[in-house]
Amino acid sequence: MCFEFDASPPELPADRLLPIAGGAAAEQLELHSADGTAFAAALAESPQPSGTAIAILPDVRGLYRFYVELAERFAAAGHHAIAIDYFGRTAGVGERAEDFDHMSHIAAVVPENVQADLAPAIARLLECPGAERVVTVGFCFGGAQSFLAATNAGLGLDGAVGFYGTLDPSKFGIENMPFPLRHGAETKARVLGLFGGADDFIPAADIEAFDRQLSEAGVEHELVSYDGCPHSFFDRAQEQFADQSADAWHRVLDFVA
């Protein structure tokens, strides 16, 4: 589990907020994949957009309030943003409570379907005024999906950001899904990876191996590891990691700028 169900993303650093009054409330959408699957999404349009829009890939719980608020944070910083759900094929599009059994559904989620659902989300972002390019930003399971999406030239991504994206889950007994450490050499977009130095799920050796793959493939990238930070450090409730979260915000916004 990445965050508590009632967690909120860290506030934007004050110097990255647009000089406008009020915020950008997200709109709840139902999008459709090429195979006809309906899935939920939340779109926050920025009142003063830059050319780069953000496609958010959540953790294993799929779309819930944390990621709706995160889309709104990006909009407040000048980026149209959309967060998508993973479970349209197995759980429909309705809002879910805290006791939703996401793990019984996550087993059916494969990168091919995530990328198929990303395509209409990207298309919707590019309909927003001023949007010219798209960067993915993912968390945990979604961080892995963000890195994998960067191997798909058909999505046309400008870059991919992963917060503690799982690089090689085979050591935890997950064998049936491709993950970034097996596909780093196929990456076709810029990469920013943000990791916790005390994350038991992502050892330093995996990060170093991913770094080598990206370097050998000639991919522009930066992989940052925050000393002493655990998995899921980017959570406003974890005040002890406020400085690292603020640094992560700056790095992500500089990357997408």
ZADOPA-560451 format. One record per residue: x, y, z of N, C-alpha, C in turn. Coordinates in pm, whole numbers, padded with zeros to 5 digits, always signed. Atoms other than C-alpha are relative to their C-alpha. Last residue first. Layout:
<rs>
XYZXYZXYZ
...
</rs>
This chain:
<rs>
-00005-00133+00061+00894+02229-01799+00070-00001-00134
+00111-00016+00094+00816+01862-01729+00002+00137-00068
-00005+00102+00105+01158+01796-01577-00110+00023-00104
-00109-00037+00091+01167+02124-01382+00007-00098-00117
+00046-00116+00076+00823+02042-01240+00108+00053-00093
+00103+00040+00096+00934+01693-01140-00042+00120-00086
-00060+00081+00107+01258+01813-00982-00102-00040-00106
-00083-00086+00087+01089+02093-00790+00059-00080-00115
+00087-00088+00078+00818+01860-00658+00082+00085-00096
+00057+00081+00107+01082+01605-00555-00094+00082-00088
-00104+00017+00101+01269+01873-00361-00053-00081-00118
-00012-00129+00068+00947+01964-00179+00106-00008-00110
+00117-00013+00088+00888+01596-00102+00004+00131-00077
-00023+00087+00116+01243+01564+00031-00117+00009-00098
-00107-00059+00081+01194+01864+00258+00026-00083-00125
+00049-00119+00071+00856+01740+00381+00107+00060-00089
-00060+00001+00133+00988+01394+00469-00044+00120-00083
-00145+00012-00014+00933+01420+00846+00071-00004-00135
-00065-00130-00008+00587+01557+00775+00151-00011+00011
-00132+00037-00051+00459+01221+00655+00086+00126+00008
+00015+00041-00139+00092+01322+00625+00135-00036+00063
+00003-00117-00087+00174+01519+00309-00012-00039+00147
+00131+00005-00064+00273+01199+00132-00003+00112+00103
+00065-00120+00055+00568+01166-00103-00145+00005+00047
-00033-00117-00081+00763+00922+00119-00076+00125-00044
+00116-00088-00022+00578+00629-00036+00032+00121+00087
+00100+00004+00107+00862+00376+00004-00113+00096+00037
+00061+00129+00030+01095+00487+00277-00078+00005-00131
+00143-00006+00032+01329+00787+00293-00053-00139-00033
+00086+00016-00116+01660+00760+00478-00148+00001-00028
-00050+00075-00115+01869+00899+00194-00103-00004+00112
-00001-00084-00119+01665+01022-00101+00039-00082+00122
+00033+00079-00117+01756+00838-00423+00016+00086+00124
-00032-00064-00127+01745+01029-00751-00044-00090+00114
+00055+00085-00104+01757+00875-01098+00050+00053+00134
-00053-00029-00133+01810+01121-01382-00073-00089+00098
+00067+00043-00121+01761+01042-01749+00071+00052+00125
-00017-00109-00096+01836+01120-02112-00075-00036+00128
+00121-00069-00044+01833+00780-02281+00036+00111+00098
-00009-00141+00038+02147+00674-02470-00121+00081+00040
+00097-00026+00108+02054+00304-02450+00003+00146-00046
-00043+00077+00117+02372+00228-02253-00093+00022-00119
-00122-00062+00053+02283+00507-02011+00045-00071-00127
+00040-00125+00065+01927+00377-01967+00121+00070-00061
+00078+00030+00120+02048+00025-01898-00035+00128-00076
-00090+00049+00104+02318+00145-01659-00075-00029-00129
-00081-00112+00046+02069+00352-01459+00094-00043-00112
+00089-00077+00089+01833+00056-01437+00076+00118-00058
+00014+00079+00123+02119-00155-01295-00088+00074-00101
-00127-00009+00073+02206+00115-01041-00009-00076-00132
-00007-00136+00053+01841+00142-00933+00127+00017-00084
+00097-00008+00110+01819-00235-00895+00005+00137-00066
-00055+00073+00114+02141-00245-00689-00094+00004-00120
-00090-00088+00075+02005+00029-00462+00057-00070-00123
-00137-00011-00046+01724-00201-00354+00086+00088-00091
-00080-00039+00116+01362-00126-00445+00145+00019+00046
+00051+00063+00121+01111-00296-00214+00087+00027-00122
-00033+00143+00003+01300-00227+00110-00044-00068-00129
+00112+00075+00055+01288+00149+00046+00039-00146-00014
+00030+00105-00098+01542+00317+00275-00120-00083-00043
-00121+00073-00029+01703+00528+00001-00020-00111+00101
-00037-00012-00140+01360+00627-00122+00122-00084+00030
+00004+00119-00085+01332+00666-00498+00034+00035+00144
-00015-00051-00136+01260+00930-00760-00025-00115+00096
+00039+00095-00103+01310+00832-01125+00032+00054+00138
-00036-00046-00133+01310+01086-01407-00051-00102+00100
+00042+00066-00123+01314+00947-01760+00049+00077+00122
-00076-00041-00118+01331+01098-02109-00058-00063+00126
+00031-00136-00047+01155+00900-02380+00086+00030+00121
-00002-00093+00112+01227+00592-02597-00032+00144+00041
+00059-00129-00034+01310+00322-02343+00020+00102-00111
+00099-00032+00104+01384-00020-02496-00061+00139+00020
-00068-00026+00126+01710-00067-02301-00096+00039-00112
-00059-00133+00001+01519-00032-01975+00064+00035-00132
+00032-00068+00126+01305-00337-02052+00061+00140-00010
-00014+00093+00112+01385-00605-01793-00012+00070-00135
-00139+00046+00003+01453-00354-01516+00025-00099-00113
-00098-00089+00063+01125-00182-01606+00142-00055-00010
-00027-00114-00086+00884-00469-01537+00124+00074-00049
-00123-00072+00030+00719-00728-01761+00016+00119+00095
+00019-00132+00059+00449-00927-01582+00135+00063-00032
+00080+00007+00122+00413-01298-01495-00019+00135-00069
-00077+00042+00117+00695-01342-01246-00073+00023-00132
+00082-00043+00114+00585-01178-00924+00079-00027-00127
+00083+00108+00050+00746-01382-00642-00092+00037-00115
+00115+00012-00089+00885-01091-00443-00100-00104-00051
-00050+00043-00131+01230-01123-00602-00111-00012+00103
-00014+00145+00002+01052-01111-00938+00050-00052+00135
+00075+00067-00107+00935-00760-00855+00019-00150+00005
-00007+00145+00024+01208-00588-01058-00070-00073+00114
-00085+00028+00115+01193-00209-01102+00008-00148-00034
-00060+00132-00021+00903-00110-00877+00076-00042-00125
+00055+00100+00091+00844+00260-00939+00073-00132+00017
-00023+00135-00053+00946+00456-00632-00070-00106-00084
-00028-00005-00143+00804+00775-00788+00005-00144+00051
+00044+00108-00088+00833+00733-01164+00042+00027+00143
-00045-00015-00137+00846+01014-01418-00053-00117+00081
+00067+00086-00098+00820+00956-01793+00065+00021+00136
-00080+00045-00113+00902+01189-02080-00083-00085+00094
-00119-00085-00008+00787+01346-02407+00091-00044+00114
-00029-00072-00123+00548+01059-02467+00125+00086-00014
-00055-00132+00029+00444+00969-02821+00035+00082+00122
+00065-00095-00091+00218+00684-02714+00054+00142-00020
+00131-00038+00049+00318+00481-03021-00073+00100+00088
-00012-00118+00086+00683+00484-02916-00136+00050-00048
+00102+00010+00106+00602+00246-02631+00003+00127-00085
-00054+00091+00101+00914+00206-02412-00092-00010-00121
-00105-00069+00074+00820+00518-02212+00068-00090-00102
+00065-00078+00105+00498+00342-02112+00103+00073-00086
+00031+00090+00112+00715+00092-01925-00068+00074-00115
-00125+00037+00067+00866+00365-01706-00027-00088-00121
-00050-00121+00065+00519+00503-01629+00129-00029-00076
+00076-00016+00124+00386+00152-01561+00043+00125-00077
-00045+00102+00094+00664+00097-01307-00071+00014-00134
-00133-00043+00041+00575+00427-01144+00062-00098-00097
+00014-00098+00108+00210+00322-01149+00133+00056-00045
+00043+00075+00118+00293+00013-00944-00013+00093-00120
-00008+00141-00036+00476+00251-00706-00034-00086-00123
-00038+00027-00138+00362+00598-00822-00005-00151+00027
+00059+00115-00066+00340+00729-01178+00060-00026+00136
-00051-00001-00137+00393+01054-01367-00070-00112+00075
+00066+00084-00100+00354+01041-01745+00068+00017+00135
-00093+00075-00085+00466+01334-01962-00084-00086+00096
+00048+00066-00122+00255+01473-02246+00115-00075+00068
-00074+00123-00026+00317+01721-02527-00046-00056+00134
-00078+00040+00117+00149+02019-02694+00069-00135+00017
-00073+00125-00023-00127+02128-02456+00069-00046-00128
-00142-00020-00027-00216+02496-02510+00080-00126+00020
-00069-00116+00059-00590+02456-02480+00146+00007+00041
+00004-00116-00090-00692+02101-02378+00078+00116-00062
+00112-00086+00040-00750+01856-02665-00008+00127+00085
-00044-00081+00113-00402+01715-02606-00113+00081-00062
-00089-00108-00044-00511+01601-02262+00036+00092-00116
+00085-00099-00068-00802+01405-02411+00084+00116+00051
+00076-00072+00102-00569+01229-02656-00088+00108+00063
-00093-00093+00064-00335+01140-02371-00073+00083-00105
-00027-00104-00101-00625+00988-02179+00095+00104-00056
+00109-00099+00002-00738+00808-02497+00019+00109+00106
+00014-00064+00131-00388+00649-02530-00118+00099-00005
-00074-00127+00005-00332+00584-02159-00027+00075-00131
+00083-00100-00067-00606+00321-02162+00069+00136+00004
+00119-00018+00083-00421+00114-02423-00093+00105+00061
-00039-00087+00112-00100+00174-02227-00116+00023-00097
-00028-00134-00054-00255+00036-01910+00033+00095-00114
+00128-00066-00024-00401-00251-02111+00019+00139+00060
+00065-00025+00128-00062-00349-02256-00134+00072+00018
-00045-00124+00063+00102-00302-01918-00068+00031-00132
-00125+00024+00072-00115-00574-01759+00041+00129-00072
-00049-00118+00071-00384-00540-01492+00134-00031-00065
+00045+00006+00139-00559-00866-01401+00052+00117-00083
-00061+00116+00065-00364-00913-01077-00038-00009-00147
-00130-00041+00055-00462-00557-00981+00068-00116-00072
+00014-00053+00136-00825-00669-00944+00135+00032-00064
+00062+00105+00080-00802-00896-00639-00018+00043-00145
-00099+00101+00036-00552-00651-00497-00060-00116-00078
-00076-00033+00121-00801-00364-00517+00095-00112-00041
-00103+00104+00005-01044-00514-00267+00082+00016-00128
-00005+00061+00132-01240-00191-00210+00118-00096-00008
-00012+00145-00010-01252-00133+00168-00002-00071-00136
-00131+00038-00051-01173+00239+00138+00018-00151+00003
-00026-00031-00142-01480+00296-00076+00137-00052+00041
-00018+00114-00089-01499+00302-00453+00035+00043+00140
-00088-00037-00110-01637+00551-00707+00003-00114+00101
+00056-00069-00116-01799+00380-01006+00104+00034+00105
-00049-00138-00011-01621+00301-01333-00049+00074+00124
+00085-00109+00045-01644-00075-01371+00059+00137+00032
+00079-00058-00110-01468-00330-01154-00087+00116-00043
+00040+00097-00103-01296-00578-01387-00091+00057+00107
+00030+00132+00056-01227-00409-01721-00057-00096+00103
+00122-00003+00079-01253-00055-01586-00041-00136-00052
+00088+00113-00023-00998-00136-01318-00131+00005-00078
-00044+00124+00065-00686+00065-01391-00108-00105-00016
+00024+00120-00081-00806+00420-01318+00045-00122-00079
+00085+00107+00053-00666+00733-01481-00012-00115+00100
-00032+00123-00072-00536+01068-01356-00097-00108-00046
+00106+00099-00007-00541+01364-01595+00051-00123+00075
-00035+00132-00052-00336+01681-01574-00121-00090+00004
+00118+00085+00006-00325+02019-01748+00041-00140+00047
+00001+00118+00086-00004+02182-01632-00136-00067+00005
-00003-00035+00142+00045+02533-01495+00000-00116-00095
-00137-00033+00039+00141+02476-01131+00014+00029-00149
-00035-00124-00070-00220+02490-01009+00142+00045-00032
+00071-00108+00068-00303+02229-01274+00034+00135+00063
-00068-00028+00126-00034+02003-01130-00065+00116-00075
-00127-00066-00033-00186+02037-00783+00076+00034-00128
+00030-00140-00030-00533+01959-00922+00127+00078+00037
+00029-00065+00128-00402+01639-01078-00028+00149+00021
-00128-00019+00066-00253+01551-00739-00018+00066-00137
-00063-00120-00055-00590+01612-00575+00135+00026-00065
+00081-00113+00046-00752+01359-00808+00061+00130+00050
-00045-00029+00136-00460+01129-00737-00087+00105-00068
-00139-00047+00002-00509+01133-00360+00040+00046-00140
-00009-00144-00022-00888+01105-00402+00143+00056-00005
+00072-00044-00119-00893+00763-00565+00044+00144+00030
+00037-00140-00014-00797+00614-00901-00078+00022+00129
+00068-00065+00111-00622+00280-00884-00034+00144+00032
+00142-00020-00031-00549+00111-00553-00075+00065-00115
+00081+00121+00022-00221-00035-00684-00148+00018+00030
-00053+00122-00060-00058+00308-00718-00100-00114-00018
+00007+00020-00145-00179+00574-00958+00071-00126+00048
+00023+00143-00016-00065+00660-01314+00006-00033+00149
-00036+00057-00130-00095+01034-01378-00041-00146+00007
+00085+00117-00016-00090+01177-01732+00047-00075+00125
-00043+00111-00085+00057+01528-01724-00105-00110+00001
+00108+00054-00082+00040+01808-01980+00046-00129+00066
-00010+00139-00042+00331+02008-02121-00114-00038+00092
+00019+00092+00111+00281+02325-02328-00001-00146+00040
-00123+00007+00079+00224+02542-02024-00025-00096-00115
-00075+00122+00031-00127+02608-01906+00132+00026-00070
-00113-00059+00071-00259+02918-01730+00094-00113-00042
+00044-00128+00056-00609+02824-01612+00111+00072-00075
-00066-00116-00058-00490+02463-01575-00052+00129-00062
-00056-00090+00101-00733+02186-01658+00057+00124+00068
-00010-00135-00054-00786+01910-01401+00069+00087-00104
-00074-00099+00078-00908+01582-01549-00004+00135+00070
+00026-00131-00060-01014+01280-01342+00092+00101-00069
-00114-00091+00003-01045+00942-01511-00043+00129+00068
+00013-00130-00065-01274+00639-01493+00130+00080-00011
-00077-00012-00124-01272+00352-01739-00010+00143+00051
+00023-00129-00065-01496+00226-02019+00080+00003+00130
+00005-00007-00146-01348-00061-02218-00026+00143+00045
+00134-00031-00047-01437-00052-02589-00012+00011+00151
+00076+00125-00004-01122-00228-02710-00141+00019+00054
+00026+00048+00136-00975+00107-02819-00080-00129-00002
-00117+00054+00065-01013+00242-02466-00038-00054-00138
+00016+00131+00061-01307+00454-02358+00128-00039-00073
-00066+00012+00129-01311+00747-02117-00015-00142-00052
+00000+00140+00042-01551+00829-01835+00059-00004-00139
+00028+00039+00137-01469+01161-01675-00017-00151-00011
+00006+00146+00010-01471+01328-01333-00046-00039-00141
+00126+00049+00057-01368+01692-01361+00007-00151-00011
-00003+00105+00100-01089+01817-01137-00141-00041-00042
+00069+00122-00043-01115+02150-00957-00002-00102-00113
+00058+00064+00117-00851+02409-01049-00063-00132+00044
-00065+00120+00049-00769+02642-00763-00071-00055-00122
+00078+00122+00011-00848+02991-00642+00079-00116-00056
+00086+00032-00114-00675+03320-00713-00072-00131-00026
+00143-00019+00025-00391+03339-00962-00077-00035+00126
+00047-00120-00070-00014+03382-00944-00146+00032-00030
+00035-00109+00090+00055+03022-01048-00051+00120+00080
+00142-00027+00019+00213+02815-00774-00020+00113-00101
+00047+00068+00122+00573+02704-00822-00149+00017-00023
-00054-00065+00119+00736+02951-00581-00042-00068-00130
+00066-00128+00026+00506+02840-00299+00049+00066-00128
-00082-00109-00052+00624+02481-00317-00058+00134-00044
-00102-00053+00090+00323+02269-00412+00089+00099+00073
+00031-00126+00065+00143+02107-00122+00114+00038-00094
-00063-00119-00057+00229+01746-00055-00043+00126-00074
-00133-00029+00053-00026+01497-00187+00060+00121+00071
+00001-00105+00101-00313+01409+00045+00141+00019-00055
-00120-00082+00016-00375+01096+00251-00021+00106-00108
+00035-00141-00015-00728+00973+00331+00122+00091-00012
+00111-00035+00090-00680+00621+00191-00034+00149+00007
+00128+00016-00067-00340+00589+00356-00111+00051-00091
+00044-00106-00089-00066+00585+00098-00123-00045+00078
-00084-00118+00007+00145+00334-00097-00040+00106+00102
+00085-00119+00000+00000+00000+00000+00088+00124+00000
</rs>
